[in-house]
């Protein structure tokens, strides 16, 4: 890793920088970076201007030059080569590597993350461990030693580090940073492996032309186990583990034997390895599956006596509190992967459905919101589920049942006999290793069997709560998405505390959720109804016009309001009007067939209130016509008085614009109104014109749906049960 080869990349227009990223000089005139640094996010079009600053400010002089795109990956991987207008005079070439084995590898890199930005973009020295067993075919996982606060300003903390070259083992370039793993609170990054693009003939030709030699990919050999540093430099978690390890393994000889066997199992080179107690603690902290693997090797001793089991359980519980390592041992993780790989091919929707049913109130890993799960998703799904715990009651002094085991039981119950037996055997063995009471596991197993025996309740409504992110420079929203089934049970798909989204990103997230719901058994051709929960200001958002982009290369994109029945809801008003819910129920019960259509005779707010409280006290539907400033106050008046259905044209200027909604039959049967509005929006998108109305529809459901506030968790770790 040569600091002189570090590149700060700025892309945009002649007047404004719109994108900042990182690159690395791999030849005198070639800079390697992530492709998304060079393009406009909304259109995927290249920014017209790209400039590069080469060198590390601390190392001496830096040089600036313009650049243009020379190469991008033919299969759409997030990597690109820039051709500099002025070549560098730096000598030497880049060496390439590919990690092998199981042991996490130390890595480092230099980048320009947003979190390190002051008056200028400062350099951040990325460092940590790359666990080869995490990630996927085209994705490395990078666990950061030093990590910024996650999304402190509503933006990605690592934004700008994309394109950072990652080095392992004697300065071998193994990949480039492409993404922040949001589920891990800015502690983890994803990188594109060098092996994924070095095999492209065009990339190789460009590199050979500019360096004189073709690139070679060297395997990274076995690594030595980590050793404890000086006492004052050790991580606090290491110090916390040492007294627990002394109680668990008081015999130094047995302790060394266990540590050596553990290091060998994890893929380290153990020749001459004679670890101290502090070294063992360092090993447990360095490898994410070391602690669980140690527990697996000690399980036979735990079965012989309750006191040893108690000490082992105390170690596991303290490690969870300290955030040290994953739940599963290396063997358990690999065995579960093997069991689920075939399932993904045969039943690609089962794992997602089972997880949503098992963890009804939990926030699931992002991949479980997709219509189909593929093999490459499994590692992220398993790791995400490992971080959750099932807070349902367990016998005294026994550990809680992990959420992952509960999901496995649900998958087993819905699988064929052979697959189910394999998954249940895995679950039983893992529970035994963790010291989980068999009665607690048996309860989860019985719940799973009952769920699998019942017909699936179809999804009737998708609720998307929107809250504008005031801290963002552009238009962004916090989104919480919940599936509501016909039997009333909810499933949280996306939590509002995740990174805020642009309207396009929120629309894509919604489309993925609806697509996943439509793939569930028993759903048939039923398209879920989308309720968008907003505050008072959000009632004027044109959410129905948000476009997620084309779903594939053949079908053109369209707004979400043209594809789904999209209606608004504002439960916030019920906090200020205590009898609003009772008024809504009354109007639904008595006034479903009558609509009030406002016209000049309605007068002012006082006269409209008189109508709604007397002649139309049972009316459930109001169509608002008139000037925009008048409609805004009338809309809140109608909602406050419990009117559950309100329709208006966002573009209307006067009462004369009422005819634009004529084909919609606004005062027709209210039960059919959401579908008529969807059809109207679809027709308007297909045949745009200046005379088209832009209908907004508030529809407060007859009955409750999940409350918009974030879930509160009972478990002090990261639970899945709502309080």
Secondary structure, DSSP 4 states (H G I P E B T S, - for coil): --GGGEEEEEEE-SS-EEEEEEEEEEETTEEEE-GGGGB-TTT-PBPSEEEEEES-GGGS--EEEEEEEEEE-TT--S-EEEEESS-----S---EEEE-SSS-EEEEEEE--GGGBSSSB--EEEEEEE-TTSSBTTBEEEEESS-PPTTTTSS-TTTT-TT-EEEETTTEEEEEEEEE-GGGTTSEEEEEETHHHHT-HHHHHHHHHHHSS---EEEE---BPP----GGGS-HHHHHHHHHHHHH---HHHHHHHHHHHHHHTT-B-TT----HHHHHHHHHHSTTHHHHHHHHHHHHHTT-HHHHHHHHHHHHHHHHHT-S-SS-HHHHHHHHHHHHHHHHH-TTHHHHHHHHHTTTS---GGGGSSS--GGGHHHHHHHHHT-B--S---TTSPPPBHHHHHHHHHHHTS-HHHHHHHHHHHHHHHHHHT--HHHHHHHHHHHHHHHHSPPPPEEEEEEEEEE-TTSSS--EEEEEEEEETTS-EEEEE-TTS--B-HHHHHHHHHHHHHHHHTSTT-TTPPPEEEEE--TGGGG--GGG-B---SSSSSPP-BHHHHS-EEEE-GGGGGT-TTHHHHHHHHHHH-TT-EEE--GGG-SHHHHHHHHHTTTTT--EEEE-S-HHHHHHHHHHHHHTT--EEEEETT--SGGGGGGGGGGTTTS-GGGHHHHHHHHHHHHHHT--TT---EEEEE--SS----SSPPPBSSTTTB--B-
